[in-house]
Amino acid sequence: MNISSQIKYFPKNSLKAYDGMSVTADVWDLAHTEHRDAMRAHILSMHKPGIICGLEIRANDPADHYVFISPGAAVDEQGRVIVVDQTVAYDFGDEGAGRYRLLLGYAEHERENSETKVKLMQHEYIIAARQSLPKQPVVELARVTISEKGASIRDAADPIQPGKDELDLRFRQDQNDFQKTIHAAVITYPSDNESIFKCWRVMNREMEFLMRVKLIIDVLPDIDERINDYDMIYIGAAGTFSPTDTQTALLKNYYNNGKGILMEGLDSQGGKVLKEIADSFKAVLADPEKAEFFKSPFFFRIPPEQIGVKHLFYGDKLVLCNDPLTMPWSGELNDELLLRDEIRTNLEWGANLVTYCAG
């Protein structure tokens, strides 16, 4: 949310009362609108849109196509407070296959008190699943990729990497102090490199702790059209990795659209192929005096000990490292355990590269 969005609701006028003034419906409404706008401006400028409290999402047990939303409150991007005052059961049973966002929105309607005939504005909420965001402001509660209509929805066995028909809570719009959200795809060759994803799990936790950055990671089995959904991609290559012409074109299009790529040669052969890709993007040897990732967010004069500058290449939002990059994040290197200071150095270095590639 930018500055203009945060301050635009601050009232520019206030009602000046005087003896004998006529308090019409318009005057009354103007007086109260000023206070409502001031409160919305305060919420947006001093806090943030998102979930204030509650609104936890849980699948039914045993699993079916219902999920349950606990009572709670949230603020939308217009500074309106949305209150859910009782547990809500939402039915995904009518939704077909696809990826859905479970959204909470603000609603209101006019009603009349049957006894006093006084007209009231009833403040309400709307909960709906959508495959794309609507035009009106909403707060995201969860996501789920449904495999088929009527599929049973479950809580995620692995919250960091939810599967199909599992609740994905990584995108919940909490009212917190995260400075940024980065959605990254991790692609390795061979594709079953669990040790690399283990390292990214550590980086996921540390970027939140070190920098208040929410890093959301998905593992992709290959370079395909799905990469366009991400802020940045990581490619770790070993062995006989050889991208097809289609994959090379996808990477070029992705990069030319301003997205970031972090690459790591996991052996000499993989590093050679990645170097050819980097060369096609006009990458050059990393210069500590020029490359921004030496300076921000953590300051470095030289890379960590195991990384040689002659094996480090970069371009705009592009980094290739042909020395061990990710493994030290988990505290190991060449089957040896690293000291805490060494681990911290490599995590800070990795956070610099991720931040640089994500832009």
C-alpha positions in Angstrom: 0.0 0.0 0.0 1.5 3.4 -1.1 1.5 6.7 0.9 -1.3 8.2 -1.1 -3.6 5.2 -0.3 -2.7 5.6 3.4 -3.5 9.3 3.7 -6.3 9.9 1.2 -9.0 9.3 3.8 -7.9 12.1 6.2 -10.7 14.6 6.3 -10.0 17.9 4.7 -13.0 19.6 6.2 -14.8 19.5 9.5 -18.3 20.8 10.4 -18.4 24.2 12.1 -21.4 24.3 14.4 -23.2 27.6 15.2 -26.3 28.6 17.2 -29.5 28.2 15.3 -28.1 26.0 12.6 -30.4 23.5 11.0 -29.4 19.9 11.6 -30.7 18.2 8.5 -30.0 14.7 7.4 -27.2 15.9 5.2 -25.6 17.9 8.0 -25.9 15.0 10.4 -24.3 12.6 7.8 -21.5 15.1 7.1 -20.6 15.3 10.8 -20.4 11.5 11.2 -18.7 10.9 7.9 -15.8 13.1 9.1 -15.3 10.9 12.1 -15.6 7.7 10.1 -13.1 8.9 7.6 -10.7 10.0 10.4 -10.9 6.5 11.9 -10.2 4.9 8.5 -7.3 7.2 7.9 -5.9 6.4 11.3 -6.2 2.6 10.7 -4.5 2.7 7.3 -1.7 5.1 8.3 -0.9 3.8 11.8 -1.6 0.1 11.1 -2.2 -2.0 7.9 -4.9 -3.7 6.1 -5.3 -7.4 7.0 -6.5 -9.7 9.7 -6.6 -8.1 13.2 -7.5 -11.2 15.2 -9.1 -14.7 14.8 -10.4 -15.7 11.4 -8.5 -19.0 11.6 -9.3 -21.5 8.9 -9.6 -25.2 9.6 -10.8 -28.2 7.5 -13.4 -30.5 8.8 -12.4 -33.7 10.5 -13.0 -36.1 9.0 -12.3 -34.2 5.8 -15.1 -33.2 3.4 -15.7 -30.1 1.3 -16.4 -27.8 4.2 -13.9 -25.5 6.0 -14.6 -23.5 9.2 -13.7 -19.9 9.8 -13.5 -18.8 13.4 -14.8 -15.4 14.7 -12.5 -12.5 14.2 -11.9 -9.1 12.6 -10.0 -7.7 9.7 -9.4 -4.3 8.0 -9.7 -3.9 4.2 -7.7 -1.5 2.0 -10.3 1.2 2.5 -9.8 1.1 6.3 -13.2 -0.5 6.9 -13.3 -3.0 9.9 -15.0 -6.3 9.0 -16.3 -8.3 11.9 -17.2 -12.0 11.8 -19.0 -12.6 15.0 -19.6 -16.4 14.8 -18.0 -19.5 13.3 -18.8 -19.8 9.6 -18.8 -23.0 7.6 -17.9 -22.5 4.0 -18.8 -25.1 1.4 -16.3 -25.7 -1.5 -18.6 -28.5 -2.8 -19.8 -26.4 -5.8 -16.4 -25.4 -6.9 -14.7 -27.2 -9.9 -11.1 -28.0 -10.2 -8.7 -25.0 -10.0 -6.9 -22.7 -7.6 -9.1 -20.7 -5.3 -8.7 -17.8 -2.9 -11.0 -17.7 0.1 -11.8 -14.0 0.5 -13.5 -11.8 3.1 -15.2 -8.6 2.1 -17.1 -5.7 3.7 -20.8 -5.3 3.0 -23.6 -3.1 4.3 -27.3 -2.5 3.7 -29.9 -0.2 5.0 -32.6 -1.5 7.3 -35.4 0.1 9.3 -36.1 -0.6 13.0 -39.6 -2.0 13.0 -40.5 -0.3 16.3 -38.9 3.2 16.1 -38.9 3.4 12.3 -35.3 4.7 12.5 -33.2 3.7 9.5 -29.9 1.9 10.2 -26.9 0.8 8.2 -26.3 -2.8 8.9 -22.5 -3.7 8.7 -21.9 -7.2 7.4 -19.4 -9.4 5.7 -19.1 -11.6 2.6 -17.1 -14.8 2.4 -16.5 -16.2 -1.1 -14.0 -18.4 -3.0 -12.7 -16.8 -6.3 -10.0 -17.8 -8.8 -9.1 -14.1 -9.3 -9.4 -11.0 -7.2 -12.5 -8.9 -7.5 -12.4 -5.1 -8.1 -13.6 -4.3 -4.6 -11.2 -4.5 -1.6 -11.0 -7.9 0.1 -8.8 -9.7 2.7 -7.4 -13.1 1.8 -7.9 -15.8 4.4 -6.5 -18.9 2.6 -6.0 -20.6 -0.8 -6.7 -24.1 -2.0 -6.0 -26.0 -5.2 -9.0 -28.3 -5.8 -8.3 -31.4 -7.8 -11.9 -32.1 -8.8 -15.4 -30.9 -7.9 -16.5 -32.2 -4.5 -13.0 -33.0 -3.4 -12.3 -33.3 0.3 -10.4 -30.3 1.7 -7.8 -31.1 4.4 -5.4 -29.1 6.6 -1.9 -29.1 5.1 0.4 -31.9 6.2 3.3 -29.5 5.4 2.3 -25.9 5.9 5.4 -24.7 4.0 4.5 -26.7 0.9 0.7 -27.5 0.8 -0.5 -30.0 -1.7 -3.7 -30.3 -3.8 -6.9 -30.2 -1.7 -5.0 -28.9 1.3 -5.5 -25.5 2.9 -2.7 -23.1 1.9 -2.4 -20.5 4.7 0.9 -18.9 3.4 -0.9 -16.0 1.7 -3.1 -15.1 4.7 -3.2 -11.3 4.8 -2.3 -10.8 8.5 -2.0 -7.3 9.9 1.6 -7.6 10.8 4.9 -5.8 10.2 6.2 -7.8 7.2 8.0 -5.3 5.0 7.6 -7.4 1.8 6.3 -10.7 0.4 8.4 -12.7 -2.1 6.8 -15.6 -3.9 9.6 -17.8 -5.2 9.7 -21.0 -7.3 12.5 -23.5 -6.6 13.5 -25.7 -9.5 16.3 -28.3 -9.3 17.9 -30.7 -11.8 17.6 -33.6 -10.9 14.1 -32.6 -9.7 14.1 -34.7 -6.5 16.8 -32.7 -4.7 15.3 -32.6 -1.3 18.4 -31.3 0.3 18.1 -28.0 -1.7 14.5 -27.5 -0.6 15.6 -28.2 3.0 17.9 -25.2 2.7 15.2 -23.0 1.3 13.0 -23.9 4.3 15.7 -22.5 6.5 15.9 -19.3 4.3 12.1 -19.1 4.5 12.3 -18.9 8.3 15.4 -16.7 8.6 14.2 -14.0 6.1 11.1 -13.6 8.3 13.3 -13.4 11.4 16.2 -11.3 10.0 14.3 -9.0 7.7 10.6 -9.3 8.3 10.2 -10.5 4.8 7.6 -13.2 4.1 9.2 -15.7 1.7 6.7 -18.1 0.1 8.3 -21.1 -1.7 6.8 -23.5 -4.2 8.8 -26.4 -5.7 8.3 -26.8 -9.5 9.5 -30.0 -11.3 10.6 -28.2 -14.4 10.9 -24.9 -16.2 7.4 -24.3 -17.7 4.7 -21.7 -18.1 4.1 -21.7 -14.3 7.3 -19.7 -13.7 5.4 -16.5 -14.8 3.3 -16.7 -11.5 6.4 -16.0 -9.4 8.4 -12.9 -8.3 11.6 -14.8 -8.8 12.8 -18.3 -9.6 15.8 -20.4 -8.3 17.4 -23.0 -10.6 19.9 -25.4 -9.2 21.5 -27.6 -11.9 23.7 -30.6 -11.9 24.6 -33.5 -14.2 23.0 -33.6 -17.6 20.7 -30.6 -17.3 20.0 -29.2 -20.8 17.1 -26.8 -21.3 15.0 -27.2 -24.4 14.5 -24.3 -26.8 11.1 -23.8 -25.4 12.5 -23.6 -21.8 15.2 -21.2 -22.9 12.5 -19.0 -24.6 10.4 -19.1 -21.4 13.3 -18.0 -19.3 14.2 -15.2 -21.7 10.6 -13.9 -21.7 10.4 -14.2 -17.9 13.6 -12.2 -17.5 12.7 -9.6 -20.1 9.5 -9.0 -18.2 11.5 -7.8 -15.2 11.4 -11.0 -13.1 14.5 -12.2 -11.2 16.5 -15.4 -11.6 18.9 -16.9 -9.0 21.0 -19.8 -10.4 23.4 -22.2 -8.7 25.7 -24.7 -10.4 25.5 -27.8 -8.2 28.4 -29.4 -10.1 30.7 -28.4 -12.9 28.5 -29.6 -15.7 25.4 -27.9 -14.4 27.4 -24.7 -13.8 28.6 -24.7 -17.4 25.1 -24.9 -18.8 23.9 -22.2 -16.4 26.8 -20.0 -17.4 25.6 -20.2 -21.0 22.2 -19.0 -19.9 23.7 -16.2 -17.9 25.9 -15.2 -20.8 22.8 -14.9 -23.0 21.4 -12.4 -20.5 24.6 -10.5 -20.6 25.7 -11.3 -17.1 29.2 -10.2 -16.0 31.6 -11.1 -13.2 30.3 -9.7 -9.9 32.1 -6.5 -8.8 31.9 -5.8 -5.1 32.0 -2.1 -5.8 29.1 -2.2 -8.2 26.8 -5.2 -7.4 24.0 -4.0 -5.1 23.8 -7.4 -3.3 27.2 -6.7 -1.7 25.6 -3.7 0.1 22.0 -4.5 0.9 20.4 -5.4 3.1 23.5 -6.8 4.8 26.9 -5.3 4.0 29.7 -7.4 2.5 33.1 -6.6 1.1 33.7 -10.1 -0.1 31.4 -13.2 -0.5 31.5 -16.0 2.1 34.7 -18.0 2.2 33.6 -20.9 -0.1 32.4 -18.5 -2.9 35.0 -17.2 -5.3 34.3 -13.9 -7.1 35.5 -15.6 -10.3 32.5 -18.0 -10.0 30.0 -15.3 -9.3 28.1 -13.5 -12.2 25.3 -11.1 -12.2 23.0 -8.9 -14.3 19.9 -6.8 -13.5 17.9 -9.1 -11.0 20.1 -12.1 -12.1 22.7 -13.9 -10.1 24.7 -17.1 -11.0 26.8 -18.7 -8.3 29.0 -21.7 -9.4 30.2 -22.3 -5.9 28.1 -23.8 -3.0 25.4 -21.3 -2.2 22.3 -23.0 -0.7 23.8 -25.9 1.3 25.5 -23.7 3.9 22.1 -22.3 4.8 21.3 -25.5 6.5 24.7 -25.5 8.3 26.6 -28.1 6.2 29.3 -27.9 3.6 31.1 -30.8 2.1 29.7 -33.1 4.8 31.1 -30.9 7.5 29.1 -28.9 10.1 29.5 -25.2 10.0 30.0 -22.9 13.0 27.2 -20.5 13.9 29.0 -17.5 12.6 29.6 -19.2 9.3 25.9 -20.2 9.0 24.8 -16.7 9.8 27.2 -15.2 7.2 25.8 -17.5 4.5 22.2 -16.8 5.5 22.7 -13.1 5.3 24.5 -13.5 2.0 21.7 -15.6 0.6 19.1 -13.1 1.9 21.0 -10.4 -0.1 20.8 -12.5 -3.3 17.1 -13.4 -2.9 16.2 -9.8 -2.2 18.2 -8.6 -5.2 16.6 -11.1 -7.6 13.1 -10.4 -6.3 13.6 -6.7 -7.0 
